[in-house]
Amino acid sequence: MSRPDFAAPHWLVQLLRSKPVPVPWNMVARAVVALATPLAVAYAAGDIGVGALVSTGALPAVLSEAAGPYRYRARRLGGATLAAAGGYLVGLLTGAVPAWSIPAIVVIAAVSALISAAGSNASVAALQMFVFCVLGTAQHATGLKVEELFGYFCLGAAWSLFVALVTWTVRGTSPERTAVAQVYIELAAMLSATDEPTSRVARNQLTTAMSTAYDRLLTARSWLSGRDATYRQLLNLLSATTPAVEASVAMVNAGHRPSPEVIDYLTGAAASVLATQPLPAPPAAPEDDLDPVESALYAGLARIDKGDDRQRRKPASPWRRFREWLGSLASGPYTWLAALRLTVCVAVAEVVALMVPFERSYWITLTVGVVLKPDFGSVFGRALLRGMGTIAGVGIGAVVLAIGARGWVLVVLIALFAGGAAIGKVRNYGMLGTFVTPLIILQMDLAQTGSWSVVLARLLDTVTGCVIVLLIGYLLWPGSRRPRVGGRLADGFDTVAAYVKAALVLDSTAEARLARSRSRRAAYRALADLRTAFQQVIVEPSPAGRHAVAWWPVIAGLERVADAVTEVAVTLGRGVPAPSPAEIALLTDALAELAAAVREQREPASVPMPDSAQLSGVVDQLGSTFDAVRGPDLVETTPLRLVRRFLPYHRRT
């Protein structure tokens, strides 16, 4: 008798999957230098314990680093380091007296959750403020004065910022050049794909590359006039690439393959951008008769080197960003509920930490705060990955502590853990925990090397923190297992409808071309964000996860609708007339009906569709999307039926 096949649950496969991104070797090198150098210098000077304290100060910048322009990185790392220093000082001042430290940590937790609503950089800074406040409360046992501990921390923080930003003097525009070159690389990869699934993945990567490049260039500034001119040239080059991108998407959607000369030109353009060299000559269009899509591609390639004249947006004033943050706090209850959940769980963790028999059980609170960060995805997934990663990390730390590693062996191990943390940060959250856990254990418990009790305490503390999160912050917390992404799916239909209105109108003015370009980027970015939001929920075994799985074909259908619209749009003005306003209205009405059906949790009604050969591709994809929303006729758990039980909450989201 054959053995039955046992497949892992879908949510578990998604949870353990590592992101297929390249290893960030630059970040790895900076993490190793920033964290291991203080230990090496201090050991050579005869006091490795001081090196561990300085290395702790370098940790906020290492954990907060992200790819991007140097100006962006300076703001991100500087803000995270200042917030960490403030939290660390509060922890140092209150750590010796639980009556002071517990209220301080609870207040810091609530404030950090509210600050997270101000944006990505603020969110990272808020997390570092909380983490190092907790770590600071554990430092009173070292016997050193507060000013000494804080001085060592500031020294490490200054060192890590220097390591992260010193290459700005010689590589000032390198991140922006890399982002633009990546667009050409992803464009070549999409056009080289030999099947539909591969081209779909490549299209998503192209969308990410375009969004990243525009984000970096639209916010880039330099007080050096030459460097600022370079930013503008790169932005103009990227803007001029948009017609080629649209034509390439249309060609792939039509099932056509470009000539090898097109692929060679795109890879050569990427190399030229990276090397600060003029672009190669674009390939000449074949003399044979070309269909409108192929003609649009060659015209788009010829336009790249001519450039556009785009102006970078003016940076928002601090007062405007502050008002937007206040508006985000007042716009809905989600931020306040997330802050309340984090505050309650942190308070419970602090009470439990007083009751456990281990000294300095700060890892309970630390685990709760890191897992419950309100804008970092699924609470269930992060708790499970944190638990698994920490168990593996504690196992590594146990070996190091048990063998009594000292001197240069310890320095090398810290370097290895630092590099692993830099890789785990971009690959998998569990991998990050695997390397960060022994790193912090060695930094904070260096004096207790050889003590198995420390290893056991860290393991039990982390498991306790994960249990608190899963029990109070997930299983018992109202609404935590209900879907929160249905409203975003409906918004995606609205965004694609706006793209239809802008893309299918024949208007060759510069303003109209810019409006079409912005509308296309907004549509594809919204679809990419929608896919990310669903991927965060799909790792849960709850109804929310099953809900996300059920809606997944709808997201794929909506992406194909956008591609079909792009295919029609690039042919306009090349001997092809624009669709009539009535036909465009029928398409937008169909998308509006789909959005309404998702919001109201009902079957979408049948609506009339355009009856023209020009729009047949769009109509076909819309029909498939209607079928995906309705679900199979004989299956009880169709998307709408699966989530109808969550209707009241779903409408609010």
N, C-alpha and C positions, 0 to 999 in steps of 0.2 A: 504494500500500500504506500502510495507516495505521501511524502510529508507535506502538510499544508504550508502555504506561504504566508508569513506574517509580515505585514507592511507596517512601518511606523506611522503613527497618526500624522496627518498633514500639518497640524499646528506645530508638532515637535520637529518635523523636518524643516519647516520655515524658521523655527526658533534657533536651531543649531547651525543653520546655513551661514557660511562666511561670505561677506560681500566680495565679489570678484573685482577688487581694485588693486592697482599696482602697489608694491611695498614703497612707502614714502621714505626712501633712504635718507633724504635730507633731514627729515624730522627725527629719524632714528639716530643719526649722527649727533644732532643737537641735543637730544635727550641724554645720550651717553655722556657727552662732554659736560652738560649742565649738572648732572646728578653725580657722576663718578669723580669728576675733578676735585671737588671740595674734600671728598673722602681721601683721595690719593695725597693731596697736599697736607691734610691734617695728619694722616698716618706718617708721612715723611717727617712731619714736625713733632711727632710723638704723642698726639692726642686725637685719635680717630673719632672719639665721642663728639668733639667739637665739629668735626667734619660732617657727622650725621645731622647735627642741628642746622648747619649751613645748607646741607643738601635738602633738608626739609623745606627751607625757604625757596629753593629752586623748583620745587614740585608744582606749584600753581601754574607757572608759565608752561611747563612741560605738558601738563594735563589739559591746558586750555588752548594749545597751539592748533591752528588750522591753516590750510593753504589759502593764499590770497595776497593782495598787494601789501607792501611793507607798511603803508599808512594804516591799512585796515588791521594788520597784525599788531602794529604798535598800540592801537586803541584797544583791541581785544585783550592782548596780553597785559598791557598796562592796567586796564580796568580790573581784570581778574586778579592781578597781583596786589593791587591796592585793596580790593575787597577782601582778599585772603589775609592780608596784613591786619586789616581792621578786625576781622573775625578772630584771628589768632590772638591779638592783644586783649580782646574781650575775654577769650578763654583763659589767657594767662592770669588776668586780674581776678577772675571769679572762680577758677578751678579748685582752689584749696578749700572752698566753703560750698558744699552742696546746696545750701539754702540760697546762695547767689548764682551758682553755675546752672542749676536746673531752670530757673526762670529766664536766665540769659539765653540759654540754648533754645528754649521754646520760642522766645520772642524773635531770635535770629532766624529760626525756621520759618515763622510766619512772614517775616519781612522778605526773606529770600524768595518765597513762593510768589509774593506780590511783585517783586522786582522782575521776576522772570517774564512777566507780561510785556515788558518794554522792548523785547527783541532778543536776538540770538546772543549778542555780546553781553547784554545785561543778564541773561539767563545763566551764562557760563560764570560770570562774576558772582552772581548770587549763590551758585552752587559752591564755589570756592570759599566764599565767606562762611557758609554753614560748615563745610568740611573742616576748615582750619580753626573755626571756633571750637568744634568738638575736640580736635587734636590738641588745641591749646589748653583745654581743661585737664588733659592728661599729663602735662609737662610739670606740674607742681612737684611731682615725685622725684624729679631730677636733682632737687636741692639747689639749683642755680637761681639767681635773682631774676626778677621779671625783666629788668632792663638788659641783662646779659642774653637771656633767651630771645628777646625781641630783636636785639642787635644782630645776633647770629642769623635770625630769620631774614632780616632786611638785607644782610650781606648776601645771602644765598639768592634772594629775590633779584637784587641788582645784577648779580652774576648771570642768572638765567636770562634776564632781559637783554643783557649784553650779547650773550651767545645767540639768542634768537634773532637779533636785529643788526648785528655787526656787518653782515654781508650786504646790507643796503647800500653801502658806499660803492660797491663794485657791481651789484646785480639789481640796481634800482627798478628797472622795468622788466626784469625776467619773468615774474609771475604773470604779468599781463600778456607778454609775448607767448608764454607757454599756453595760456588760455585760448588765445586766438589760433595758435597752431593746432591745438587739440580739435578745434572745429573742423579744420581741413582733414585731419586724420580720421575723425569720426564720419565725415562726409564720404571719404574714400572707402571706409569700411562698409558703410551702408550700401553704396553703389556696387561693391564687390560681393555682397551677400548672394548666395546661390539658392536660398530657399526663403519662404515667407517668415517662419519663426525667427531665423537669424536676422533678417532685415528688420523685423519688428523690434528686436532687442537693440539693434544698431540705431534704429530711429530714436528710441528712447534715450540712448547714450548721446546722440547728436543733440537732442533737445536739452539735455543736461549741460552739454558743452557750450551751447549757445547761451543759455541762461547764465552760466558761470562767467563767460567772457563778457557779456553785457554788464553783469553786476560789478565786475572788477573795473571795467573801463568807465562806466558811467559815474563811479564814485572816486576815481583816481584823481589825485591832485599832487602837485609838487611845487615847491617854491623855486625850483630850478627851471628857468624858462625853456631850456632845451629839452629837459625830461618831460615837461608838461606838453610840449609840442609833439613828442613821441607818443604820449598817451592819446592825443587827439588823432594822430595819423592811424594808430591802431584801431581806434573807434570808427573812423571813416572806412578803413579797410573792412572791418567786420560788418558794418552797415551795407557796404557794397556787395557783400557776399550773400545777403538775404535772397535776392532773386535766384541765385544758383542753388541755394538750399531748398527753396520752394519747388523749383523745377526738378531737383533730384528726388524729393519726396513724391512728386507727381509721377516721375518716371518709374520709381520702384513700385508705386501703387498700381501703375499700368502694366507691370510685369516686364518692362523693357530693361535691357542691359546696355550700359554705355560702352564705348570703345576703350581699349587699354590706354589710349593717349589721355583720356579724361582722368583716369585713376592716377597715371603718372604725373599729370599736371597738379593734381591736388596734393599728392605726397611731396612734390617739389615745392609747392607753395608753403606747406608746413615747414619744410627745412629752411626755406628762405626767410620766413618770419623769425624762426629761432636764431638764425645766423645774422639777422639784421642786413639782409641782402635784398636787392630788387627781385620782384616776383618773376618767374619764368613766363615766356610768352604763352598765351592761352592756345589750346588746340583749335585749328581751323575746322569749321563745320564741313562735313562731307558735301560733295557736289550733288549727290543723289537727293531726291526729294525727301525731305524730313517731315515727320508729323509735327503738330504744334508743340507737343511736349519736348521732343528732342530739340526742336528749334529754340525753345525757351531755355533749355539747359546750356546750349552753346552761347546764346546771347548773354546769359547770366555769367558764364565763365569769362567772357570777353569784357564784362563790365567790372570785374573785381579789381583789376589794376587801376582803373580810372578813379575809384574811390568816391565816396559821398562827402557831404559837408554837414556832418552831425555835430551838434553842440552838446557838451556834457551838461547834465543837469546841475543846478546849483545845490550845494550841500544844505540840508535842512538845519535850521538854527537849533541850538539846545532847547530854547523855549518851546519851539514847535514840537520837538520830540517828546518833551515833558508833557505837553498838552495831549499828544497822541497816546501816551502811556496812561494818563488820567482817563482819557476816553475809553481805552481798552478795559480799564477797571470798572467803569460805569456801564459798559455796553452789555454786560451779561453776567450771570452768576458763576460761570465755569471757573474763572480765576479764583474767586472767593471760596468756592467749594474745594478747589485743589489746595488752597492755602489752609483751609480748615482741616482737611484730611491729613495733610502733612503735620500740622500743629498737634492734632490729637495723637497721631501715631508717635511723634517724637516725645510727647509728654508721657505716653505709656512706656516708651522705651527707656526714658530716664528713671521712671519709677521702678521698672524691672531691673535696671542696672544697679539700683541700690539694694536689691534683694538677692542678687546672685552672689555666690560665695567667692567670686574671683575679684582680685583687685584691678582697678582701672578698666572697667568693662565699657569703655567708650565705644567699642566696635559695635555694640548693639544699636546705639543712636546713630552712629556713622552709617551703618548699613541701611537703616530706615530712611535717613535723609537722602542718600544717594539713589536708592531704588525708587523712592516716591517723587523724584523730581518731576514737577507737573507737566513739563513739555517734552519729555524724552521718550514717549512711546508707551507701549503696553506695560502696566504695572506688573501683571502676572509674568510676562516674559522677562522683564528686568529682574524680578525677584528670583525666578528660577535660574536665570543665567548667572546672577550674582552669587546665588548659593553654590551652584556647580563650580563656577570660576574660583570662588573663595576656598572651597574645599580643596581644589587642586592647588591653589596658591598656598594655603596653609600647609599642605603636604610638602611643598617645596621648601617653605620656610622652616618646617619641622626638621627636615634633613640638614639645612644650614645651621640651625640652632643646635641640633643634636651633635653634630660633628665639631661644634665649637670653632667655626671658621673665623679666622682672624687675618689681619694685615692685608696683603695684596690679594689674597684669595677673596676676601670680602669685597674689596674694590672691584674685582673682576665680576663677581656675582651681581653687584649693584648695577654695573654697566650692562650686563646681560638682561636683567630685569627691566632696566630703563628702555632698552631697545625693544624688548618684547611688548612693553606697555604702549610704545609709540605705534607699533604694528597693530596691536589689538584694538587701539582706539578707532582705527578706520576699518577694521575687518569684522570684529565680533565683540559684543559687550562682555560675554563670558571670558573670552581670551584676555580682554583688558583686566578683568578682575583677577585672573590667574597670575598675572605679572605684577599688578599694582599691590596686591595683598602682601607678598613677601617683601616687596620694596618698602612698604610702610612699616611692616613688622621690624625689619632690620633698622630702619631709621629711628623708630620710636623705642624699640626694646633692645638696642645694641648692648646695653650694660647687662642684660640678662641672657646673653648668649650661653647656650648649653642647658637652658631651663625648659624642660618639657611642659611644665605647668603653663608657661606663656603660650605655647602652641595649642594646648587643650583649651585654654581660655579664649583665644582668638577664634578657634573653630566653633565653640559653643556660642560665643557672642554673636557671630555672624549668622549661624543657623537660627538663633533666637530672634535676631532682627528680621530675617526673612519670614519667619513664622508670624511675627507681628504685622508685617506688611500684608501677607497673604490673608490673614484672618481678619484684621480690623480694616486695613486699607483696601481690601479687594472683596473678600467673600461677604463681609457684613456691611460694607459701605454702600449706601443706596446708589443705584445707578451704575456701579462700577463694571457690571457685567452686561450692560445694555449697549447697543450699538450707538456710536456717535458720528457716524460718517455718512448717513443717508442724506443729510442736508447738503454736504459737500458734493455728493453725486449729482443732486439736482442743480446745484450751482454750476457744475461742469457742463450740463446741458445748456444752461443759459449762456455760458461763455462761448461755447461752440456756435450757438445761434447768433451771437454778436459777430463772430468771425464770418459766418455765412453772409450777413448783411454787408460787411466791409469788403469781403474778398470777391464777390460775384458781381460787383458793379464795375463797368468799364469806365475808368477815369484815369487818365495818364498824367495828371498833374502831380507835382512833387508832394503836395500835401496829402493827396489820396494814396500815393505809393507809401508814404510814411505811415498813414493810418492803417493800411492793409498789413504792413510789416508789424506794427505794434499789436494789431489784433491777432495775427497769426501767432506771435510769440506769447501773447497772453493766453490764447487757447491751449497751445501745447504745454506751456508751463503749468496751467491749471490742471491739465490731464496728468502731467508728471507728478504734481503735488497730490493729486487724488490717488494715484497708484501708490505713492509712499504712505499716505494716510491709511489706506486699506491694508498695506503690508504690515503696518504696525499692529493692527488689530487681528490680523489673520493668524498670529501666533498664539491666540488664546483658545482653549478648549471650550469656552463658554458659548452661549448663543450669539454673542457678538462676533466671535471668530467664524462660526458657521454662516452668519449673515454676510460677512465680508467675502467668504468663499462663494456664496451664492450669487453675489453681485458682480463677481470678477468678470464673467463674460460680458456684462453690460459695459464695463470700463473698456474692455477690448473693442467692443462694437463702436463705442463713442470715438475711440482713437481712429478706427477705420473710416468713420464718417468724416472726421477732420482731414484725413489723408485724401479721401475722395473729393472733398471740397477744394483742397489745394491743387489736385490734378486738373480740375476744371478752371481754377483761377489763373494758372500759369499759361493757359492757352488763349485767354481773352486778348483781343487786339492783334492776334496773329492769324488773321483771316477767319477768326471765330467770333461770332457776335455774343454779347452778354445775354444771360437769361433775362427774361422779362421780370418786371417787379412783381407780377402776380405769381410767377414760379418761385421766386425767392421767398415771397410771403408764405407759400405753401410749405416750404422747407422749414422756415423759422416757426411756423405754427405747429409742425410736427414735433420739433424739438421742445417747444413750450409744453405740448401735451405730455411728452415723456417726463419733463421736469415736474409738472403738476401731479402726474401719476405717482412718481416717487415720493414727493412731499406728502401727498394725501393717502399713500398706501392703498392704491386701488389699481385695477387693471387699466392700462391705457386704452382709450377709445380709438376706434379706427378713424383715420383722417385721410382726406384726399391728398394725393401726391402728384407732382409734376409728371406729365406724360411726354417727355422729350428724350431723344437719344443722348443729347448733351449731358443731361443730369441723371442718366440711368444708373451710373455708378454710385452716385450719392443716394439715390432712391433705394437701390439694392441694399446698401449698408444700413440705411435707416430702417428698412424692413427687418433686417436681421437683428437690429437693436431692439425694435419693438418685440420681436419674438423672445429675445433674451430677457426683457423685463417681464413679459408674461410668464415665461418658464414653460417647460414641457407640459403637455396636456394631462398626462397620466401620472405625473409625479406630484405627490402631496407637498413636498417641501420646495415649492418654487420660491424665488426670491421674495415676492410680495407676501406669500403666506407665511414664510419663515419669520418675517419681522413684524407682521401685523399685531402681534401681542405686545409689541413695544411702541405702539402708535402714539400714546400721549407724550412719552419722552422724546420720541423721534421727531415729532413736530417741533419741539422746542429747539432741537439741534439743527 
